[in-house]
Amino acid sequence: MDFIFLVIKLFLVIFLLEVWSSNGVFMVNIIKSNRYLSYDVLRVMAIFFVILTHITAYLIINFKTAPGNEYLISNIIQFIVFAGVPIFVLLSGALLLNEDKKFDTKTFYKKSFLFLVLLTIGWAIFYGLFYAVILPMLSGQPIVITDFFMYLISFKGSDYPHLWYMYMIIALYLLIPILRLFVKRENKNYILILIFGSILVQFIPTYLNFLTTGLDVALVDFVNLFYLYPLMGYLPYLLVGWYLTNFKISKRNRLIIYALAILIVVISFIALQLGYKMRGPTLDGLSIASFLWGSAIFLLITTIYGDRKTESNTLITMSKLVFGVYIVHVIFLEIFLRFILPYEQFTPQNPLVYIIIVFLFVAILSYLVVYAISKVKYLKKIVYIKE
């Protein structure tokens, strides 16, 4: 019940933000820039969401059957912040499919795509060694060299396999030059068909899987018989990110999207608390809840700030360092949860206070370390992707 009241309040806040969106009350006049304020806000918001998602996942996994309220509170927070990755992909669609921006396929593959592949390989090797060698040594456990190769293939050994996002983005980058051939304003209606097709083929069947719990077949199994795989995966997020930044959504339709997103999140939360077992991850990026919630937040922020430019040096710096923070935050999270203060040793056993402490530790240290690396000429490229 408390959660329902919380989301109702959240909807009221969203409505008020919509009403105030033309008043310019969020601006801080410090510098002039050509960066969109909404994009910088979304990046920083998304990385904070990702960090909180991983922290709450730790409590959800390890204290699901505990007598306290760790599981409940962690789930409430998780259902609010799980839009982190969807926001990142929506931003990629808005930026990479921008037809007003000059694009050269050869340059894109040679510089952006190739650099991303090399960067992913480097960080995958680092984390393979981190989980297969460094953490076992620090924990006094035996080193199993095959775990290194298993991490590269399936992220074995990691409770937070965040590099999956890099693998997924590589695949999407391969498609960007092809998508730009037809993702144009004049093809608006065709793009909408693809988006709604994906909702029908992927998001809704996956979400309704819990209705077939206990049966030998699921709705998604039936849908897969049609082999409509081009409509699946994270491709729809790119298209939605492009669409929401190119076409004005009426206030009535925006409020419908917000209300629908909140409704789906509430239903998902209640279903989970009642013990319904989803056949797929409840908060997976390929669920309708993630899709709608991420899109709603993206729409809200871009509506509030519109075409305003970022006028805060601090926000620009934080936004530029988001990729690096995403990459390294898991190191500090593992160190804190394993060696500094596991929840079992935390007194008092207050999950909300614990989540806040871990978040501040991980976020602040990640930003400080990435900021320091970004100042080193030959190292900054490993934590920073040029826009």
N, C-alpha and C positions, 0 to 999 in steps of 0.2 A: 504493500500500500504506500509506504514511504517513497518507493521508487516511482510509482505512478504520479504522486504529487510532485516529485522532482521534475519529471519530464513535462508535466503541465506547466510548471513554473518556467521551464526552459523554453517552451513554446511561446509563453507570454513575453519572455525576454526577446526572442526572435522577432515577434510582432512589433515590439517597441523599437528594436533596432531598425526594422524596416521603415517605421514611421519617422525616425530620426535620421535616416540615411542621407537626407538632403541638407542637413544642417551643418555638416562639416565639423562636428564636435570632437573628432578623433585625430585631428591634424596637429602635428608638432612642427613648427617652422624652424628648421635648423639649417638645412642645405638645399640646394637645387639638384635634381637628378632626373634621369629619363627612365627610371625604374617604376614599374607599377606597384603602388602601395599594397594593393590586394594580393598580388603574388608573393611579396615579401612576408606579409602577415600570414598567409597560408603556409608558406614553407616552414616558418618558425613554429606555427601552431602544429603542423603535421609532425615535426620531429619531436616535439614535446609529447604528442599523442603516442608516438611509437615507443618512446621511453616508458611512459606510463603503462602501455599495453604489455610490455615485457615484464615490468615489475609486478603488475597484478597477475600475470600468468603464473609467476613463481608461487604466489600465495594460493591461487586457484588449484594448481596442480598438486601442491604439497599439503594443503589443508582443507581439501574438499570434504573430508569426513570428520574434521575437528569439531569439538563441541562449541567453539566460539563463533564469532560472526565474520571471520576472515574471508570465508568463501562468499558470503553475501555482499559485503562491502567491496571486495575486489571485483566481483561481477558487475556491480553497479557502475563502478569507475570504468571497467573494461567496455561496457556497452555504450559509454559516452565517448571514449577516446579511440575506439577501434577503426575510426575513419582515417587514420594517419596514412597508410599506404594508398588507399583510394585517392586521397587528395594529391599525393605525389604524382600518380599516374594521370589524373585529370590535368594537373599543371603541365605535364609533358605534352599532352594533347593540345592544350592551349598554345604552347610555345612552338612546338615542332611542326604543327600543322597550320601555322599562321601563314596564310597565302599572301599577306601584305609584306612579309619578310622575305628578302632574297634568299634563294636556296639553290645550291649546286650539289647534285647527287654525288659526283666524284669527290668533291671536297668533304662532304658529309661522311661518306664511307671511309675515306682516307684518314680523316682527322678525328671526328667525333666517334664514329663506330669503332674504328681500330683502337683508339685510345681507351674507350670503355672496356673493350675486350682485354687489353693488356692490363688495365687497372684491376679488373675482376680476377684475372689469373694471379696477379701479385697478392691481392688481399686474400684470395682463397688459399694460397700457399701459406701465408702468414697465419691464418686462423686454423688451417690444418695442423700446423706445428704448435699453435697455441693450445689446441684441445688434445692433441696426441702426445705432446712432449712437455710443454711448459706446465699446464695445469696438473697433470699426473705427478710431475716432479715436486711441485709445491704441495701437493696433497699427500705425498708419500706413497703413491700408487705406482704399479708397474707400467712401464712405457710399452705400448703395443704399436709398432711402426705401421702395421696394416691399417690402424685407425686413421692415420694421416691420409691415406688414399681413399678410405671410405668417407672421410669428411668431404673430400673434393667431389665425390659422386653423390652422396646422400646426406651430407652434414652430420654424420654419425658423431656422437659425443657432445653435441651442442644442445643445450636446452633452448637456445635462442638462435636458430639458424637464419639469421637476418640476411645472409648473402644470397638467399634464394631470390631476393628482389633484384639483385644485379644480373642474375641469370635470365630472369624474366624480361628485364629492360633490354638486354642484348637482343632477345628475340623480337621485341617490339621495334627496336632501332632498325632491324633488318627490313621491316615493313614500311618505315616512314617514307622513303622516296616513292614507293608504290602508292601509298595512301594519298600522297600529295597530288597525284595525277587526277584524282576524282573528288577528293575532299575539298570542295569549293562551294562558295555560297550559292551558286546557281544550281547545285545538286542537293540543296537542303532537304527536299522531300525524300530523296533516295537514302540520304544519311539517316533520316528519322526511321525509315523502314528497317535499316540495319540495327539501329539502337533498340527499337521495339521488338525486332526479331530476336535479338539476344536476350531481352527480358523474358520473352516467352519460352525460348529454347533452353536457356541456361539458368537464369536467376530464380524464376518462379519454381521450376521443377526441383531445383536443389533445395530451395526453402521449404517446400512441401514434403520433403522426404520423411519428416517425423510422423506424417500421417500413416506411413506404411511400416512403421516400426514393428518388428515381429513377423513381418511377412517375408516371403522369399524373393519378392520383386519390389522395385521402387519406381516411382514415376520417372525419375531421371534415367532409369534403365530403358524404359519404353521410348523416351525421347531420343536416346542415343541410337536407337535402331534406324533413325533417319540420317545419321552421319552428318549432322549440320555443324560440324566442328569449326568451320570458319566463323561462326557466330559466337563461339565460346572463348574463354580466356579473358585477358585484360584489354583486348582490343576495343571493346565498347567504351571503356573509360577514356581512351584517347579521343574517340568520336564525341563523347559527351562534353569533355573538356573544351574541345574545339567549338561545339555547338553553343554552349553556354556563354562563350566569350565573343560570339559573332552575331547572336540574335537576342534581342531584348525579350525577356520573359515578363508578361504582365504581372502586376502585384497579386491579382487573384490566383493565377497559376502558380506563382511562387509560394503563396501561403498553402495552396493545395499540396505542393511538393513537400514543404516543411511538415505539414500535418501528417501526410502519408508516411514520411520517413520516421517520424516519432512513433506513429502507430505501429509500424512494423517492428521497430526496436522494442517497444513495450511488449508486444506479443511474443517476440523472441525471448525476452527476459523472463516473462511469466512461464512460457513453455519450458524453459530450462529449469526454473525453480520448482516446477511441478514434476520434474523428473523425466520429461520427454527426451528421448535420446535421438538426436539428429544423425542421420546417416552420413552427413558431411559436417565439417566444422561449422558451428553456429555462426562464428564471426569471421569466417573465411572471406577473403576479398571477393570471392565469386558467389557470394550469397546476396539475395535481394536486399537484406538489411544493410550490408556494407555498401552496396551500390547506391541505394537511396540516401543513406545517412551521409556518405561522403559527398555525393552530388549536392545535397541540401546545404551542407556547410560551405562547399565551394561556391554555390549560388548566392548564399547569404553574404559572404565576405566580398565577393566581386560586385554585388549589388550595392553594398554599403559604401565602398570606396570608389566604385566606378573607374574612371580614367585618371584618378588622382595619382600623383607621383610621390614616391617615398622621400620624405624630407628629414629623415633621422639617420645619422651616421651609424648609430648603434644598431638599429634595425637592419640596415644594409649589410653591416658586418656579420650579424647573426644569420641573416639569410644566406649570404655567400658561403658560410661555413657549415651549412646544414648537411651537405653530403658527407663531409668529414666526421661530423658528430654522429651521423647514422652509422658510419663504418666503425668508429672506435668505441661507441658507448657501451657495447657489449663487454668489452674488456673490463671496464670499471664496474659494470653490473655484476659480472662473475666474481670479481675480487671482493666486492662488498658482501654479496650473499654467501660466498663460500668461506671467506677468511676474516672479514672485519666484524660483521654483526649479522649472523643468520637470525631469522625471525624467532627461532626457538630460544635464543639467548637475549631477546629484546624484552626489556621490562619498562613499563607495563606492556602486556600483550594487546596493544592497540593497533589494529591493522592500518587505520587511516593515518595515524602519526608516523608509523613505520614507512608507509608508502611515500609520504612527504619527505621524510629524511633521506630515503634511498634516491628519490627523484632529484633532490637538490645536490646530493653527492655526485650522482652520475652526470647530470646535466652540466653542472658547473665545471667539474674536472674535464669532461669531454670538450667543452667549449674552450677552456684554457689551453689544453694540450693541442687541439686543432689550430687554435689561433697562433700558438707558438710555432707549430710546424709550418703554417702558412707564411711565416715571416722568413723562412729559410728558402733561399732561391731554388735549390735543386730538389727540395722535398715537398714544396707546396702543391705540386701536381698530384700527389698521392691522396690528397684530402680535398681537392677542389676541382670541380668540373666547370669549365668556362661556359657561360650561357651564350 
